[in-house]
Amino acid sequence: MVANADIVNGSHMMSGDLPLNINIKEPRWDQSTFMGRAQHFFMVTDPRNVLLSSEVLEDARVTIENYRQGIVQPGLTEDQLWRAKYIYDSAFHPDTGEKMLLIGRMSAQVPMNMTITGCMLTFYRTTPAVVFWQWVNQSFNAIVNYTNRSGDAPITMNQLGAAYVSATTGAVITALGLKSLTKHLPAIVARFVPFAAVAAANCINIPFMRQRELKYGIPITDEEGNRLGESASAAQQAIVQVVVSRIGMAVPAMAIPPVIMNALEKKAFMKRFPVLNAPVQVGLVGLCLVFATPLCCALFPQKSSMKVSSLEPELQERIRQSNPKTTTVYFNKGL
């Protein structure tokens, strides 16, 4: 064995060290396929990431930022590098680089949603309970939407407040309206009220929370990642995709457990231990969410694209002049 330093890419590098050309800007798996995106989001939404200490997060941040600058920690393996990347991505905002609120992170989605959805599905019989849990859910949603907003545009407190109030009001009105309609319908129908309320609220909440993007546009880039401007048409497409995948996430969690619970509640042991109702419900919801969350995030590529011809006319003109070869633009759709 000769222990001389290999010269790679013109830079000195010990043999056995990691090459510097691994593209950690992009996910590890091919994002043009659904399977690749699903594997990626299983990593991103991994609830175990919530338990990581600040030291672990800080280590991951240092590893990634050093690697981007061409500094490789001795003995770092490719798997460790990717692990650090996914820890980094789970806790730091992609556009601003700041550490995200714990409960707003994608890794907190499953445990938080599991608890809230389980409670919404268990306590749907009285009006105060409906109002309270829809409010809790929308407060959580507001935090998630704020934490995972696309772009680096700051959002004002007034906008946040308005979005929050309108989404909560929308959800509560929908829930109570539907609840009063279902009085004369079979019990199983009433169990689906929380789902309809959540779907309606998502349609209000996400566009409201991201209204700034609809007004001023989100950053669009060419294939190389060079910024070409801001587009509101891209923001519309991004927001529609997010609303669809958010409603998709709620479908299994809110559609499957009620059917199972309806059957279980008739069983003798559930009648004997009504206390089990909420925990069983929460467990069922958790089981659905562990799969539904990453799979619905994977419905659309995170780096979404649209044809230049679908953009605003003045933006099309600008791109044609500055980058005549560009036919497709890319943007981060947010989550």
Secondary structure by P-SEA (a helix, b strand, c coil): cccccccccccccccccccccccccccccccccaaaaaaaaaaaaccccccccaaaaaaaaaaaaaaaaccccccccaaaaaaaaaaaaacccccccccccccccccaaaaaaaaaaaaaaaccccaaaaaaaaaaaaaaaaaaaaaaccccccccaaaaaaaaaaaaaaaaaaaaaaaaaaccccaaaaaaaaaaaaaaaaaacccccccccccccccccccccccccccaaaaaaaaaaaaaaaaaaaccccccaaaaaaaaaacaaaaacccaaaaaaaaaaaaaaacaaaaaaaccccbbbbbcccccaaaaaaaaaacccccbbbbcccc
